[in-house]
Amino acid sequence: MKEYRDHYFRKAREENYPARSAYKLKELDAKFRLLKPGMRVLDLGAAPGSWSLVAARKVGAKGLVLACDIQLTNTAFPPQVFFMREDVFHRSPALEANLQGMGPFDAVLSDMAPRTTGSRITDQARSLELATEAFSLAEAWLKPGGAFVVKIFMGPDVSELLVPMHRAFAGVKTFKPKSSRAESKEIFFVGLAYSPRLSRQAC
């Protein structure tokens, strides 16, 4: 456990976040101004809940966070967070109903990551699959002008995600938070100012 007891690990414990990943979203938000009071946010790969807590504190009591993950979490969320145990590839009727009832969203966030196998090629391929599914949900449920943040393990096929993102957003940025471990292959793509019209024209 020694490798985990770094600055951000200790900071997360001090500030009552379940994981150090909270600071990745904080850095992303500080850089791109993603979250504001009253917003509706879809958080994919939410467990154990750090991103949902950061988002909830930013959107406030009048905002909403719909959080989904295949794993359960025992994190205590504020009332504006609604957590569901869900597989984004096999979405339940309950999740579809909540997407319909709570959406569209001002921001779609995806911190989803595959269970790593030790094979870089396999892990990158699975990460791309998750990121692509997150993008499809963003296309379906983002408000015009909304933002999309997605984690991906960098690999040779990332253009399969970046090309359609460039068509759907006015701007697409690449960001590596300081709070990411140096040895991590993860990177975040940020889509800004979603345009359904541009996305449809690209089809």
Long-range contacts (C-beta under 8 A, 24 or more apart in sequence): 8-179, 12-50, 17-50, 17-53, 17-54, 18-48, 18-49, 18-50, 18-53, 18-73, 18-75, 19-48, 19-49, 19-50, 20-50, 20-179, 21-50, 21-51, 21-111, 21-179, 22-50, 22-51, 22-53, 22-54, 23-177, 23-179, 24-111, 24-177, 24-179, 24-180, 24-188, 25-50, 25-51, 25-54, 25-55, 25-109, 25-111, 25-149, 26-54, 26-179, 27-175, 27-177, 27-178, 27-179, 28-149, 28-175, 28-177, 28-188, 28-190, 29-54, 29-58, 31-175, 32-147, 32-173, 32-175, 32-190, 32-192, 34-107, 34-109, 34-147, 34-149, 34-190, 35-59, 35-107, 36-106, 37-62, 37-63, 38-62, 38-63, 39-63, 39-64, 39-105, 39-106, 39-107, 40-64, 40-65, 40-66, 40-102, 40-103, 40-104, 40-105, 40-106, 40-107, 41-65, 41-66, 41-105, 41-106, 41-107, 41-108, 41-109, 42-66, 42-68, 42-99, 42-103, 42-105, 42-107, 42-108, 42-109, 42-137, 42-141, 43-67, 43-68, 43-109, 43-111, 44-68, 44-69, 44-88, 44-108, 44-109, 44-110, 44-111, 44-112, 44-134, 44-137, 45-69, 45-110, 45-111, 45-112, 45-113, 45-130, 45-151, 46-73, 46-83, 46-111, 47-71, 47-72, 47-73, 47-75, 48-73, 48-75, 49-73, 49-75, 49-77, 49-81, 49-83, 51-109, 51-111, 52-77, 52-81, 52-83, 53-77, 53-78, 53-81, 55-81, 55-107, 55-109, 56-80, 56-81, 64-102, 66-98, 66-99, 66-102, 66-103, 66-105, 68-95, 88-112, 88-130, 88-133, 88-134, 88-137, 89-133, 99-140, 99-141, 103-141, 104-141, 104-142, 104-143, 104-146, 105-141, 105-142, 105-143, 105-146, 106-142, 106-143, 106-146, 106-147, 107-142, 107-146, 107-147, 107-148, 107-149, 108-134, 108-137, 108-138, 108-141, 108-142, 108-146, 108-147, 108-148, 108-149, 109-148, 109-149, 110-134, 110-148, 110-149, 110-150, 110-151, 111-151, 112-151, 113-151, 113-153, 113-186, 120-155, 120-185, 121-155, 123-153, 123-185, 124-153, 124-154, 124-155, 124-156, 124-157, 124-185, 125-155, 125-157, 127-151, 127-152, 127-153, 127-155, 128-152, 128-153, 128-155, 128-157, 128-158, 128-160, 128-161, 131-161, 131-189, 132-160, 132-161, 135-161, 135-164, 135-165, 135-168, 138-168, 138-191, 138-194, 139-168, 139-196, 139-199, 142-194, 142-196, 143-194, 144-194, 144-195, 144-196, 145-193, 145-194, 145-195, 146-193, 146-194, 147-190, 147-191, 147-192, 147-193, 147-194, 148-190, 148-191, 148-194, 149-188, 149-189, 149-190, 149-191, 150-188, 150-189, 150-191, 151-186, 151-187, 151-188, 152-186, 152-187, 152-188, 152-189, 153-185, 153-186, 153-187, 154-185, 154-186, 154-187, 161-189, 162-189, 164-199, 164-202, 165-189, 165-191, 167-198, 167-199, 167-201, 167-202, 168-194, 168-195, 168-196, 168-198, 168-199, 168-202, 169-193, 169-194, 169-195, 169-198, 170-195
